[in-house]
Protein backbone atom coordinates (compact mmCIF):
# COMPACT_ATOMS: atom_id res chain seq x y z
CA UNK A 1 0.00 0.00 0.00
CA UNK A 2 1.12 3.53 -0.69
CA UNK A 3 -0.07 7.09 -0.40
CA UNK A 4 -2.19 8.50 -3.23
CA UNK A 5 -2.51 12.07 -4.40
CA UNK A 6 -5.92 13.72 -4.43
CA UNK A 7 -5.86 13.85 -8.23
CA UNK A 8 -4.89 10.18 -8.56
CA UNK A 9 -7.47 8.96 -6.05
CA UNK A 10 -10.13 11.14 -7.68
CA UNK A 11 -9.43 9.51 -11.04
CA UNK A 12 -9.58 6.02 -9.55
CA UNK A 13 -12.81 6.67 -7.67
CA UNK A 14 -14.56 8.39 -10.57
CA UNK A 15 -14.43 5.15 -12.56
CA UNK A 16 -16.66 3.51 -9.95
CA UNK A 17 -18.86 6.49 -9.12
CA UNK A 18 -22.45 6.32 -10.16
CA UNK A 19 -24.53 9.26 -11.27
CA UNK A 20 -25.16 11.53 -8.30
CA UNK A 21 -22.08 10.40 -6.35
CA UNK A 22 -19.95 13.32 -5.24
CA UNK A 23 -16.34 12.20 -5.49
CA UNK A 24 -15.03 15.66 -4.56
CA UNK A 25 -17.03 15.62 -1.32
CA UNK A 26 -15.58 12.22 -0.47
CA UNK A 27 -12.05 13.49 -1.16
CA UNK A 28 -12.71 16.54 1.03
CA UNK A 29 -13.92 14.23 3.81
CA UNK A 30 -10.80 12.06 3.51
CA UNK A 31 -8.54 15.12 3.68
CA UNK A 32 -10.46 16.56 6.64
CA UNK A 33 -9.92 13.32 8.57
CA UNK A 34 -6.26 13.22 7.51
CA UNK A 35 -6.70 9.93 5.64
CA UNK A 36 -5.61 11.63 2.44
CA UNK A 37 -2.69 14.02 2.56
CA UNK A 38 -0.97 15.72 -0.35
CA UNK A 39 2.05 16.38 1.87
CA UNK A 40 2.41 12.72 2.88
CA UNK A 41 1.98 11.67 -0.73
CA UNK A 42 4.70 14.08 -1.91
CA UNK A 43 7.14 12.95 0.78
CA UNK A 44 6.42 9.32 -0.01
CA UNK A 45 6.98 9.80 -3.73
CA UNK A 46 10.24 11.69 -3.15
CA UNK A 47 11.41 8.97 -0.78
CA UNK A 48 10.64 6.23 -3.33
CA UNK A 49 12.08 7.98 -6.38
CA UNK A 50 14.97 10.18 -5.18
CA UNK A 51 17.39 7.27 -4.78
CA UNK A 52 17.11 6.35 -8.46
CA UNK A 53 16.11 9.51 -10.29
CA UNK A 54 17.22 13.11 -10.64
CA UNK A 55 15.40 16.27 -9.69
CA UNK A 56 13.73 16.93 -13.02
CA UNK A 57 12.21 13.45 -13.18
CA UNK A 58 10.96 13.48 -9.57
CA UNK A 59 9.54 17.00 -9.88
CA UNK A 60 7.80 16.16 -13.15
CA UNK A 61 6.12 13.18 -11.50
CA UNK A 62 5.03 15.34 -8.56
CA UNK A 63 3.50 17.86 -10.96
CA UNK A 64 1.69 15.08 -12.81
CA UNK A 65 0.05 14.15 -9.52
CA UNK A 66 -1.10 17.69 -8.84
CA UNK A 67 1.50 18.82 -6.30
CA UNK A 68 1.94 22.57 -6.76
CA UNK A 69 2.97 25.83 -5.15
CA UNK A 70 4.86 26.16 -1.91
CA UNK A 71 5.02 22.45 -1.24
CA UNK A 72 6.66 21.82 -4.61
CA UNK A 73 9.17 24.63 -4.01
CA UNK A 74 10.16 23.16 -0.63
CA UNK A 75 10.66 19.71 -2.13
CA UNK A 76 12.63 21.20 -5.00
CA UNK A 77 15.09 22.93 -2.67
CA UNK A 78 15.52 19.76 -0.61
CA UNK A 79 16.19 17.67 -3.69
CA UNK A 80 18.65 20.19 -5.10
CA UNK A 81 20.87 19.89 -2.03
CA UNK A 82 21.30 16.15 -2.48
CA UNK A 83 21.25 15.77 -6.27
CA UNK A 84 25.00 15.44 -6.79
CA UNK A 85 25.35 12.82 -4.07
CA UNK A 86 22.38 10.88 -5.47
CA UNK A 87 23.82 11.04 -9.01
CA UNK A 88 27.14 9.70 -7.72
CA UNK A 89 25.39 6.84 -5.95
CA UNK A 90 23.36 5.90 -9.05
CA UNK A 91 26.53 6.10 -11.16
CA UNK A 92 28.45 3.97 -8.64
CA UNK A 93 25.77 1.27 -8.59
CA UNK A 94 25.56 1.11 -12.39
CA UNK A 95 29.15 1.71 -13.56
CA UNK A 96 31.54 2.15 -10.59
CA UNK A 97 34.50 3.09 -12.77
CA UNK A 98 35.57 6.23 -14.55
CA UNK A 99 35.05 6.08 -18.30
CA UNK A 100 38.17 5.16 -20.27
CA UNK A 101 37.12 6.65 -23.61
CA UNK A 102 34.64 9.12 -25.09
CA UNK A 103 32.13 6.44 -26.08
CA UNK A 104 31.92 5.01 -22.58
CA UNK A 105 31.73 8.51 -21.06
CA UNK A 106 28.89 9.37 -23.43
CA UNK A 107 27.03 6.21 -22.44
CA UNK A 108 27.37 7.05 -18.75
CA UNK A 109 26.23 10.65 -19.35
CA UNK A 110 23.17 9.55 -21.34
CA UNK A 111 22.20 7.10 -18.62
CA UNK A 112 22.31 9.72 -15.87
CA UNK A 113 20.62 12.40 -18.00
CA UNK A 114 17.81 9.98 -18.85
CA UNK A 115 17.33 9.47 -15.12
CA UNK A 116 16.65 13.20 -14.78
CA UNK A 117 19.89 14.43 -13.23
CA UNK A 118 21.15 17.93 -14.04
CA UNK A 119 24.25 18.39 -16.18
CA UNK A 120 26.21 19.66 -13.15
CA UNK A 121 25.34 16.57 -11.13
CA UNK A 122 26.20 14.33 -14.08
CA UNK A 123 29.62 15.96 -14.52
CA UNK A 124 30.35 15.57 -10.82
CA UNK A 125 29.25 11.93 -10.82
CA UNK A 126 31.36 11.04 -13.84
CA UNK A 127 34.49 12.13 -11.98
CA UNK A 128 34.00 9.16 -9.73
CA UNK A 129 35.24 10.53 -6.40
CA UNK A 130 33.30 13.12 -4.42
CA UNK A 131 34.29 16.78 -4.89
CA UNK A 132 34.44 18.82 -1.75
CA UNK A 133 35.21 21.90 -3.86
CA UNK A 134 31.58 22.08 -5.05
CA UNK A 135 30.52 22.94 -1.49
CA UNK A 136 32.53 26.17 -1.53
CA UNK A 137 31.05 27.70 -4.67
C-alpha positions as CSV (number, residue, x, y, z in Angstrom):
1,X,0.0,0.0,0.0
2,X,1.1,3.5,-0.7
3,X,-0.1,7.1,-0.4
4,X,-2.2,8.5,-3.2
5,X,-2.5,12.1,-4.4
6,X,-5.9,13.7,-4.4
7,X,-5.9,13.8,-8.2
8,X,-4.9,10.2,-8.6
9,X,-7.5,9.0,-6.0
10,X,-10.1,11.1,-7.7
11,X,-9.4,9.5,-11.0
12,X,-9.6,6.0,-9.6
13,X,-12.8,6.7,-7.7
14,X,-14.6,8.4,-10.6
15,X,-14.4,5.1,-12.6
16,X,-16.7,3.5,-10.0
17,X,-18.9,6.5,-9.1
18,X,-22.5,6.3,-10.2
19,X,-24.5,9.3,-11.3
20,X,-25.2,11.5,-8.3
21,X,-22.1,10.4,-6.3
22,X,-19.9,13.3,-5.2
23,X,-16.3,12.2,-5.5
24,X,-15.0,15.7,-4.6
25,X,-17.0,15.6,-1.3
26,X,-15.6,12.2,-0.5
27,X,-12.0,13.5,-1.2
28,X,-12.7,16.5,1.0
29,X,-13.9,14.2,3.8
30,X,-10.8,12.1,3.5
31,X,-8.5,15.1,3.7
32,X,-10.5,16.6,6.6
33,X,-9.9,13.3,8.6
34,X,-6.3,13.2,7.5
35,X,-6.7,9.9,5.6
36,X,-5.6,11.6,2.4
37,X,-2.7,14.0,2.6
38,X,-1.0,15.7,-0.4
39,X,2.1,16.4,1.9
40,X,2.4,12.7,2.9
41,X,2.0,11.7,-0.7
42,X,4.7,14.1,-1.9
43,X,7.1,13.0,0.8
44,X,6.4,9.3,0.0
45,X,7.0,9.8,-3.7
46,X,10.2,11.7,-3.2
47,X,11.4,9.0,-0.8
48,X,10.6,6.2,-3.3
49,X,12.1,8.0,-6.4
50,X,15.0,10.2,-5.2
51,X,17.4,7.3,-4.8
52,X,17.1,6.3,-8.5
53,X,16.1,9.5,-10.3
54,X,17.2,13.1,-10.6
55,X,15.4,16.3,-9.7
56,X,13.7,16.9,-13.0
57,X,12.2,13.5,-13.2
58,X,11.0,13.5,-9.6
59,X,9.5,17.0,-9.9
60,X,7.8,16.2,-13.2
61,X,6.1,13.2,-11.5
62,X,5.0,15.3,-8.6
63,X,3.5,17.9,-11.0
64,X,1.7,15.1,-12.8
65,X,0.1,14.1,-9.5
66,X,-1.1,17.7,-8.8
67,X,1.5,18.8,-6.3
68,X,1.9,22.6,-6.8
69,X,3.0,25.8,-5.2
70,X,4.9,26.2,-1.9
71,X,5.0,22.5,-1.2
72,X,6.7,21.8,-4.6
73,X,9.2,24.6,-4.0
74,X,10.2,23.2,-0.6
75,X,10.7,19.7,-2.1
76,X,12.6,21.2,-5.0
77,X,15.1,22.9,-2.7
78,X,15.5,19.8,-0.6
79,X,16.2,17.7,-3.7
80,X,18.7,20.2,-5.1
81,X,20.9,19.9,-2.0
82,X,21.3,16.1,-2.5
83,X,21.2,15.8,-6.3
84,X,25.0,15.4,-6.8
85,X,25.3,12.8,-4.1
86,X,22.4,10.9,-5.5
87,X,23.8,11.0,-9.0
88,X,27.1,9.7,-7.7
89,X,25.4,6.8,-6.0
90,X,23.4,5.9,-9.0
91,X,26.5,6.1,-11.2
92,X,28.5,4.0,-8.6
93,X,25.8,1.3,-8.6
94,X,25.6,1.1,-12.4
95,X,29.2,1.7,-13.6
96,X,31.5,2.2,-10.6
97,X,34.5,3.1,-12.8
98,X,35.6,6.2,-14.5
99,X,35.1,6.1,-18.3
100,X,38.2,5.2,-20.3
101,X,37.1,6.6,-23.6
102,X,34.6,9.1,-25.1
103,X,32.1,6.4,-26.1
104,X,31.9,5.0,-22.6
105,X,31.7,8.5,-21.1
106,X,28.9,9.4,-23.4
107,X,27.0,6.2,-22.4
108,X,27.4,7.0,-18.8
109,X,26.2,10.6,-19.4
110,X,23.2,9.6,-21.3
111,X,22.2,7.1,-18.6
112,X,22.3,9.7,-15.9
113,X,20.6,12.4,-18.0
114,X,17.8,10.0,-18.9
115,X,17.3,9.5,-15.1
116,X,16.7,13.2,-14.8
117,X,19.9,14.4,-13.2
118,X,21.1,17.9,-14.0
119,X,24.2,18.4,-16.2
120,X,26.2,19.7,-13.2
121,X,25.3,16.6,-11.1
122,X,26.2,14.3,-14.1
123,X,29.6,16.0,-14.5
124,X,30.4,15.6,-10.8
125,X,29.3,11.9,-10.8
126,X,31.4,11.0,-13.8
127,X,34.5,12.1,-12.0
128,X,34.0,9.2,-9.7
129,X,35.2,10.5,-6.4
130,X,33.3,13.1,-4.4
131,X,34.3,16.8,-4.9
132,X,34.4,18.8,-1.7
133,X,35.2,21.9,-3.9
134,X,31.6,22.1,-5.0
135,X,30.5,22.9,-1.5
136,X,32.5,26.2,-1.5
137,X,31.1,27.7,-4.7
